[in-house]
Amino acid sequence: MSRFLALTLVLAFTASAGCGKKPEPYTSGGGGASAPPVSAGQSGPSDPAPIDPATVGSISGVVKLEGWLKPDGLLPVGGIPYCASCHPNGVRGEALVLDGQTMANVFVHVKSGLGNRAFPVPKEPVTLDQVGCMYTPHVRGLRAGQPLLVRNSDNLLHNVTYAPALNKGDNKGQTSKGAEDIFHFPIPETGIFIKCDVHPWMGAWLHVVTHPYYLVTGKDGAFTLKDLPPGDYEIEAIHEKFPGASLVQKAKLEAKGNVKLDFKFKGGAKPDSAK
């Protein structure tokens, strides 16, 4: 343990020429390998017909906050020069981003309604990066059985650790810039927290599903689940500020239809001290 701590201190104080590259834009779905087992947790047709592209529709909407949530405070990083150079005013949590009360970093997906349909699993990995002493993006979606690649783009030590409820946990150190590791999540599971023990403010959320109908909202809070076959669905919205209190709504999608479905997470009353 003492040798690990010594290595941590040496590498954590190592400076580098800049705070890393900009994160790549988030994309989901696509790709194809062998089909996974029956979609876990999915109700719907027991013997559904193949999806007809001529009949598919979409479910779209906006996720908003109703009320008030206490903003994340600034966390000092002055003890680590490289991180302080990237965040001279400290690090603010990325859990909630509001623009006109819309919510970013909300994971929206089809919770049920696909029945026993199986979908090809992408061979290419989903990437989670460590840039400027932050995990980026803050929220990721992943297909069950699809690889997760975690990269260290900083010139100092990070470690990747998580302890899911259903999948196997892991803890790997990444000692140098460019280090990459592949992690596997064969079981569908939402709300997996990935962190760095060396820099305790660093964290990201991973949601693992069996189908391609999911996304993570941006600052505008908008989402569109495209190319869905007609059917009766439950759509779920998950946000880390509301643990164990995700929002679920039902939607009946007709052939070639578009269902509008907005979500509202309810906060509290804004205290006088915050006005």
ZADREN-91411 format. One record per residue (C-alpha): residue number from 1; residue in one letter; x, y, z negated. Coordinates in pm, 1 decimal. Last residue first. Example, Ala and Ser with C-alpha at 12.3 -4.5 7.8 and 13.67 -1.06 7.14 Angstrom:
REM ZADREN-91411
<lummar 2 "S" <1367.0 -106.0 -714.0>>;
<lummar 1 "A" <1230.0 -450.0 -780.0>>;
END
This chain:
REM ZADREN-91411
<lummar 275 "K" <-3269.6 3393.0 408.8>>;
<lummar 274 "A" <-3047.5 3124.7 254.3>>;
<lummar 273 "S" <-3082.3 3244.3 -106.4>>;
<lummar 272 "D" <-3459.2 3269.9 -59.9>>;
<lummar 271 "P" <-3478.1 2896.4 3.6>>;
<lummar 270 "K" <-3588.2 2770.3 346.6>>;
<lummar 269 "A" <-3878.8 2531.9 305.2>>;
<lummar 268 "G" <-3804.0 2170.7 385.9>>;
<lummar 267 "G" <-3724.5 1973.2 698.8>>;
<lummar 266 "K" <-3960.9 1773.9 917.0>>;
<lummar 265 "F" <-3826.4 1595.8 1223.2>>;
<lummar 264 "K" <-4047.6 1670.6 1521.1>>;
<lummar 263 "F" <-4059.0 1447.3 1829.0>>;
<lummar 262 "D" <-4206.8 1525.7 2170.5>>;
<lummar 261 "L" <-4351.6 1268.2 2409.2>>;
<lummar 260 "K" <-4451.4 1358.6 2762.1>>;
<lummar 259 "V" <-4535.0 1049.9 2967.5>>;
<lummar 258 "N" <-4437.1 1037.3 3332.3>>;
<lummar 257 "G" <-4614.0 792.5 3558.7>>;
<lummar 256 "K" <-4508.4 594.8 3866.1>>;
<lummar 255 "A" <-4713.4 299.7 3734.3>>;
<lummar 254 "E" <-4871.7 386.7 3400.7>>;
<lummar 253 "L" <-4677.8 435.1 3078.3>>;
<lummar 252 "K" <-4857.0 400.1 2746.8>>;
<lummar 251 "A" <-4651.1 563.6 2472.1>>;
<lummar 250 "K" <-4628.1 492.3 2100.7>>;
<lummar 249 "Q" <-4420.5 706.9 1866.1>>;
<lummar 248 "V" <-4146.0 626.7 1617.4>>;
<lummar 247 "L" <-3950.7 876.3 1405.3>>;
<lummar 246 "S" <-3653.8 761.1 1198.5>>;
<lummar 245 "A" <-3671.6 787.3 823.3>>;
<lummar 244 "G" <-3412.1 544.1 688.1>>;
<lummar 243 "P" <-3149.7 816.4 697.4>>;
<lummar 242 "F" <-3292.2 1154.4 805.0>>;
<lummar 241 "K" <-2983.0 1372.1 846.2>>;
<lummar 240 "E" <-2829.4 1093.0 1055.6>>;
<lummar 239 "H" <-3083.7 1125.7 1333.5>>;
<lummar 238 "I" <-3284.4 848.9 1501.9>>;
<lummar 237 "A" <-3570.1 889.0 1753.3>>;
<lummar 236 "E" <-3770.2 575.7 1839.1>>;
<lummar 235 "I" <-3999.1 509.0 2134.8>>;
<lummar 234 "E" <-4262.5 236.2 2108.1>>;
<lummar 233 "Y" <-4387.2 122.1 2443.6>>;
<lummar 232 "D" <-4692.7 -0.8 2629.7>>;
<lummar 231 "G" <-4622.3 -85.3 2991.5>>;
<lummar 230 "P" <-4530.3 27.7 3340.6>>;
<lummar 229 "P" <-4163.5 -36.6 3423.8>>;
<lummar 228 "L" <-3913.2 220.7 3298.3>>;
<lummar 227 "D" <-3686.3 387.2 3553.1>>;
<lummar 226 "K" <-3594.3 686.9 3338.6>>;
<lummar 225 "L" <-3587.5 766.4 2965.9>>;
<lummar 224 "T" <-3573.4 1144.8 2962.3>>;
<lummar 223 "F" <-3447.1 1344.3 2664.8>>;
<lummar 222 "A" <-3433.2 1708.7 2560.2>>;
<lummar 221 "G" <-3298.8 1842.1 2229.9>>;
<lummar 220 "D" <-3158.7 2150.1 2405.7>>;
<lummar 219 "K" <-2829.4 2109.1 2223.2>>;
<lummar 218 "G" <-2775.8 1762.8 2367.8>>;
<lummar 217 "T" <-2978.7 1449.1 2300.0>>;
<lummar 216 "V" <-2826.1 1099.8 2294.4>>;
<lummar 215 "L" <-2965.4 842.2 2536.3>>;
<lummar 214 "Y" <-3146.6 509.1 2558.4>>;
<lummar 213 "Y" <-3314.2 277.1 2806.9>>;
<lummar 212 "P" <-3022.6 56.2 2918.3>>;
<lummar 211 "H" <-3122.9 -254.3 2720.2>>;
<lummar 210 "T" <-2998.6 -468.7 2429.7>>;
<lummar 209 "V" <-2922.5 -192.8 2178.2>>;
<lummar 208 "V" <-2624.5 -84.4 1964.2>>;
<lummar 207 "H" <-2621.2 258.3 1796.7>>;
<lummar 206 "L" <-2288.2 409.7 1689.9>>;
<lummar 205 "W" <-2239.2 712.1 1466.0>>;
<lummar 204 "A" <-1918.3 912.8 1432.1>>;
<lummar 203 "G" <-1697.8 1033.1 1147.9>>;
<lummar 202 "M" <-1390.2 1241.8 1072.4>>;
<lummar 201 "W" <-1419.4 1451.2 753.8>>;
<lummar 200 "P" <-1226.1 1188.8 556.8>>;
<lummar 199 "H" <-899.8 1224.0 752.1>>;
<lummar 198 "V" <-687.0 917.2 667.7>>;
<lummar 197 "D" <-993.4 698.8 609.5>>;
<lummar 196 "C" <-1117.0 758.8 963.0>>;
<lummar 195 "K" <-1484.9 681.8 1012.1>>;
<lummar 194 "I" <-1738.5 480.3 1210.4>>;
<lummar 193 "F" <-2095.2 470.9 1081.5>>;
<lummar 192 "I" <-2325.8 209.0 1234.9>>;
<lummar 191 "G" <-2682.2 343.6 1243.1>>;
<lummar 190 "T" <-2854.4 107.7 1483.2>>;
<lummar 189 "E" <-2794.1 -264.6 1529.5>>;
<lummar 188 "P" <-2825.1 -508.0 1819.8>>;
<lummar 187 "I" <-2576.6 -794.8 1763.6>>;
<lummar 186 "P" <-2271.4 -857.4 1984.4>>;
<lummar 185 "F" <-2076.1 -553.5 1862.5>>;
<lummar 184 "H" <-1713.3 -575.8 1976.8>>;
<lummar 183 "F" <-1416.0 -344.5 1929.5>>;
<lummar 182 "I" <-1134.7 -262.8 2173.9>>;
<lummar 181 "D" <-832.0 -67.6 2056.2>>;
<lummar 180 "E" <-637.3 218.8 2210.7>>;
<lummar 179 "A" <-322.6 409.0 2112.2>>;
<lummar 178 "G" <-252.4 706.8 2337.9>>;
<lummar 177 "K" <-101.8 921.8 2066.3>>;
<lummar 176 "S" <46.0 715.5 1785.9>>;
<lummar 175 "T" <-31.6 524.3 1469.3>>;
<lummar 174 "Q" <-375.0 380.0 1538.1>>;
<lummar 173 "G" <-471.6 181.9 1227.7>>;
<lummar 172 "K" <-744.4 -79.1 1245.2>>;
<lummar 171 "N" <-1030.6 -153.9 1007.5>>;
<lummar 170 "D" <-1316.0 -384.7 1109.8>>;
<lummar 169 "G" <-1670.7 -484.2 1023.2>>;
<lummar 168 "K" <-1861.2 -774.6 1177.1>>;
<lummar 167 "N" <-2211.0 -698.2 1303.1>>;
<lummar 166 "L" <-2529.0 -708.5 1098.4>>;
<lummar 165 "A" <-2498.3 -455.1 814.4>>;
<lummar 164 "P" <-2206.3 -263.9 963.0>>;
<lummar 163 "A" <-1880.1 -186.3 779.2>>;
<lummar 162 "Y" <-1666.4 55.2 982.6>>;
<lummar 161 "T" <-1301.6 157.7 1009.6>>;
<lummar 160 "V" <-1087.1 316.6 1277.3>>;
<lummar 159 "N" <-759.9 462.2 1156.1>>;
<lummar 158 "H" <-580.1 777.5 1257.3>>;
<lummar 157 "L" <-208.8 857.7 1248.5>>;
<lummar 156 "L" <-70.7 1156.6 1434.8>>;
<lummar 155 "N" <-12.8 1278.6 1789.7>>;
<lummar 154 "D" <-381.2 1301.1 1872.6>>;
<lummar 153 "S" <-557.0 1129.2 2164.1>>;
<lummar 152 "N" <-630.5 813.8 1962.3>>;
<lummar 151 "R" <-868.5 595.8 2163.5>>;
<lummar 150 "V" <-1159.4 374.0 2062.3>>;
<lummar 149 "L" <-1289.1 140.0 2332.9>>;
<lummar 148 "L" <-1625.9 -19.9 2264.0>>;
<lummar 147 "P" <-1689.4 -333.9 2467.6>>;
<lummar 146 "Q" <-2043.7 -423.2 2581.0>>;
<lummar 145 "G" <-2195.1 -728.6 2410.0>>;
<lummar 144 "A" <-2494.5 -538.1 2274.6>>;
<lummar 143 "R" <-2517.3 -221.3 2482.6>>;
<lummar 142 "L" <-2373.1 93.0 2329.7>>;
<lummar 141 "G" <-2499.2 439.2 2236.7>>;
<lummar 140 "R" <-2264.0 699.8 2092.8>>;
<lummar 139 "V" <-2301.3 987.3 1848.5>>;
<lummar 138 "H" <-2029.3 1235.0 1746.6>>;
<lummar 137 "P" <-1866.2 1236.2 2087.5>>;
<lummar 136 "T" <-1589.5 1269.6 1997.7>>;
<lummar 135 "Y" <-1430.4 1179.3 1667.5>>;
<lummar 134 "M" <-1244.0 1477.5 1525.0>>;
<lummar 133 "C" <-883.1 1548.2 1430.4>>;
<lummar 132 "G" <-821.3 1745.2 1750.9>>;
<lummar 131 "V" <-931.7 1454.0 1967.5>>;
<lummar 130 "Q" <-1019.7 1104.5 1851.7>>;
<lummar 129 "D" <-1208.1 934.5 2135.0>>;
<lummar 128 "L" <-1501.4 693.3 2158.6>>;
<lummar 127 "T" <-1524.7 521.8 2495.5>>;
<lummar 126 "V" <-1793.8 283.3 2622.1>>;
<lummar 125 "P" <-1628.7 -13.4 2784.9>>;
<lummar 124 "E" <-1673.1 -136.8 3143.9>>;
<lummar 123 "K" <-1832.7 -478.1 3177.0>>;
<lummar 122 "P" <-2185.4 -342.4 3162.5>>;
<lummar 121 "V" <-2444.8 -592.3 3033.0>>;
<lummar 120 "P" <-2705.3 -698.8 3286.6>>;
<lummar 119 "F" <-3059.7 -670.5 3148.4>>;
<lummar 118 "A" <-3288.5 -928.3 2988.6>>;
<lummar 117 "R" <-3666.0 -895.6 2975.5>>;
<lummar 116 "N" <-3824.6 -1078.5 2684.6>>;
<lummar 115 "G" <-4075.4 -805.4 2605.7>>;
<lummar 114 "L" <-3977.2 -453.4 2707.0>>;
<lummar 113 "G" <-4227.8 -288.7 2474.0>>;
<lummar 112 "S" <-4022.1 -215.2 2164.4>>;
<lummar 111 "K" <-3771.3 35.7 2025.7>>;
<lummar 110 "V" <-3709.2 210.6 2355.9>>;
<lummar 109 "H" <-3439.4 463.3 2274.2>>;
<lummar 108 "V" <-3363.6 813.3 2145.8>>;
<lummar 107 "F" <-3042.2 881.3 1950.2>>;
<lummar 106 "V" <-3048.5 1238.3 1821.2>>;
<lummar 105 "N" <-2714.9 1419.6 1838.7>>;
<lummar 104 "A" <-2874.7 1754.3 1923.6>>;
<lummar 103 "M" <-3189.7 1900.8 1773.1>>;
<lummar 102 "T" <-3400.9 2190.4 1896.0>>;
<lummar 101 "Q" <-3483.4 2459.6 1640.5>>;
<lummar 100 "G" <-3421.7 2745.9 1888.5>>;
<lummar 99 "D" <-3071.8 2611.6 1939.3>>;
<lummar 98 "L" <-2982.2 2388.1 1648.3>>;
<lummar 97 "V" <-2691.6 2148.4 1617.5>>;
<lummar 96 "L" <-2710.8 1899.3 1334.0>>;
<lummar 95 "A" <-2466.5 1626.3 1235.3>>;
<lummar 94 "E" <-2153.4 1789.7 1369.9>>;
<lummar 93 "G" <-1997.4 1875.5 1036.0>>;
<lummar 92 "R" <-1794.1 2194.6 1021.5>>;
<lummar 91 "V" <-1416.7 2169.7 1013.8>>;
<lummar 90 "G" <-1201.4 2445.1 867.9>>;
<lummar 89 "N" <-1136.4 2802.2 977.9>>;
<lummar 88 "P" <-805.1 2722.0 1148.4>>;
<lummar 87 "H" <-951.7 2411.0 1316.8>>;
<lummar 86 "C" <-701.7 2282.3 1574.0>>;
<lummar 85 "S" <-401.2 2433.8 1396.3>>;
<lummar 84 "A" <-541.2 2304.7 1066.6>>;
<lummar 83 "C" <-552.5 1951.4 1209.8>>;
<lummar 82 "Y" <-184.2 1973.2 1306.4>>;
<lummar 81 "P" <-85.0 2132.0 977.0>>;
<lummar 80 "I" <-252.6 1872.9 750.6>>;
<lummar 79 "G" <-315.2 2016.0 403.8>>;
<lummar 78 "G" <-509.8 2305.6 552.9>>;
<lummar 77 "V" <-799.8 2084.7 659.4>>;
<lummar 76 "P" <-1074.0 2265.9 470.9>>;
<lummar 75 "L" <-1432.8 2139.0 515.1>>;
<lummar 74 "L" <-1688.7 2397.4 625.4>>;
<lummar 73 "G" <-2042.8 2336.1 508.6>>;
<lummar 72 "D" <-2314.2 2146.7 694.7>>;
<lummar 71 "P" <-2627.2 2355.7 728.5>>;
<lummar 70 "K" <-2909.5 2303.4 476.6>>;
<lummar 69 "L" <-3215.2 2189.3 664.4>>;
<lummar 68 "W" <-3520.9 2401.6 735.8>>;
<lummar 67 "G" <-3872.1 2352.4 871.7>>;
<lummar 66 "E" <-3978.9 2168.2 1183.2>>;
<lummar 65 "L" <-3673.5 2041.5 1367.8>>;
<lummar 64 "K" <-3715.5 1957.0 1732.6>>;
<lummar 63 "V" <-3670.7 1664.3 1971.8>>;
<lummar 62 "V" <-3787.9 1732.5 2327.1>>;
<lummar 61 "G" <-3973.6 1511.5 2573.3>>;
<lummar 60 "S" <-3950.4 1245.1 2837.9>>;
<lummar 59 "I" <-4087.9 902.8 2922.9>>;
<lummar 58 "S" <-4031.3 788.5 3278.6>>;
<lummar 57 "G" <-4184.8 591.3 3563.6>>;
<lummar 56 "V" <-4123.7 272.1 3758.0>>;
<lummar 55 "T" <-4373.6 140.6 4012.6>>;
<lummar 54 "A" <-4177.0 138.2 4339.9>>;
<lummar 53 "P" <-3866.5 6.0 4164.1>>;
<lummar 52 "D" <-4057.2 -315.7 4081.6>>;
<lummar 51 "I" <-3924.4 -465.3 3758.9>>;
<lummar 50 "P" <-3952.1 -842.7 3770.3>>;
<lummar 49 "A" <-4276.4 -971.6 3618.3>>;
<lummar 48 "P" <-4297.2 -1008.6 3243.8>>;
<lummar 47 "D" <-4340.5 -1347.0 3076.3>>;
<lummar 46 "S" <-4383.8 -1271.9 2706.4>>;
<lummar 45 "P" <-4498.0 -917.8 2785.7>>;
<lummar 44 "G" <-4421.0 -675.0 2503.3>>;
<lummar 43 "S" <-4245.5 -687.0 2168.4>>;
<lummar 42 "Q" <-3872.9 -627.8 2150.2>>;
<lummar 41 "G" <-3674.6 -689.1 1830.6>>;
<lummar 40 "A" <-3388.8 -857.7 2014.6>>;
<lummar 39 "S" <-3393.7 -848.4 2392.7>>;
<lummar 38 "V" <-3367.7 -1210.6 2503.6>>;
<lummar 37 "P" <-3004.0 -1315.2 2541.3>>;
<lummar 36 "P" <-2759.8 -1104.8 2742.4>>;
<lummar 35 "A" <-2744.1 -1098.3 3124.2>>;
<lummar 34 "S" <-2408.7 -1151.8 3293.1>>;
<lummar 33 "A" <-2222.7 -849.3 3419.2>>;
<lummar 32 "G" <-2350.6 -515.0 3541.6>>;
<lummar 31 "G" <-2284.6 -145.2 3532.2>>;
<lummar 30 "G" <-2527.9 130.0 3447.7>>;
<lummar 29 "G" <-2644.6 271.2 3117.4>>;
<lummar 28 "S" <-2510.6 576.1 2937.5>>;
<lummar 27 "T" <-2315.8 891.7 3010.0>>;
<lummar 26 "Y" <-2147.3 1135.7 2772.9>>;
<lummar 25 "P" <-1921.3 1402.2 2915.1>>;
<lummar 24 "E" <-1546.9 1347.0 2862.2>>;
<lummar 23 "P" <-1398.4 1516.9 2560.0>>;
<lummar 22 "K" <-1169.3 1813.5 2615.3>>;
<lummar 21 "K" <-802.6 1731.9 2584.2>>;
<lummar 20 "G" <-599.6 1737.8 2268.4>>;
<lummar 19 "C" <-517.3 1992.7 2000.8>>;
<lummar 18 "G" <-194.4 2128.6 2140.0>>;
<lummar 17 "A" <175.9 2049.6 2156.1>>;
<lummar 16 "S" <204.5 1811.9 1863.3>>;
<lummar 15 "A" <275.5 1844.0 1494.4>>;
<lummar 14 "T" <348.8 1549.9 1265.5>>;
<lummar 13 "F" <209.1 1606.1 918.1>>;
<lummar 12 "A" <-31.4 1312.6 938.8>>;
<lummar 11 "L" <249.8 1091.9 1067.9>>;
<lummar 10 "V" <473.7 1127.0 763.4>>;
<lummar 9 "L" <190.8 1123.3 512.1>>;
<lummar 8 "T" <27.2 812.9 659.6>>;
<lummar 7 "L" <357.2 627.4 683.1>>;
<lummar 6 "A" <417.9 690.4 314.2>>;
<lummar 5 "L" <66.4 580.7 231.5>>;
<lummar 4 "F" <113.4 256.8 427.0>>;
<lummar 3 "R" <445.9 184.2 251.8>>;
<lummar 2 "S" <280.7 245.0 -87.3>>;
<lummar 1 "M" <0.0 0.0 0.0>>;
END
